[in-house]
Amino acid sequence: MKRVIGLLVLLLVCIAPAGEVSAASAAGSETVWVCGGPNSKRYHKSKNCKGLKRCSRNPKSLSKEEAKKKGYTPCKLCYK
């Protein structure tokens, strides 16, 4: 019986589309951009956001969860 269950699990893993698995794991860790300067308070959806134009340093990418843990809040231009 264990052998049959093992074969079924192996078969399901082999026929499951790989794109769905990676999309599900990627959805949990959205990448955002922060300026990283001493007065920086917002995170942005895109490196090209207008809110990052005055950034004196190169913008850094972080996960959204990490940015929130560090005290960053959503940009009002990106997250309307």
C-alpha positions, 0 to 999 in steps of 0.5 A, a space after each residue: 500500500 505504501 508503494 502505491 501511495 508513493 507512486 501516486 505522489 510521484 505521479 502528481 508531482 511530475 504532472 503538476 505544472 511548475 509555473 503554478 508552484 513558483 507563482 504561488 511561492 512568489 506571491 508571498 514575497 512581493 519585491 518593493 523599492 526603498 531609498 535607503 536614505 536617513 529620512 526615507 519612510 516609504 516603499 514603492 512598487 517600482 524603481 521608477 516611481 516619482 517618489 524615488 526621484 529625489 532619492 540621494 542614494 541608489 534605491 534598494 529592493 526588499 521584500 514587502 514584509 521586510 520593508 514593513 518590519 523596518 517601519 516603511 509605509 506604502 508610497 501614496 503615489 504607488 499604492 492609491 
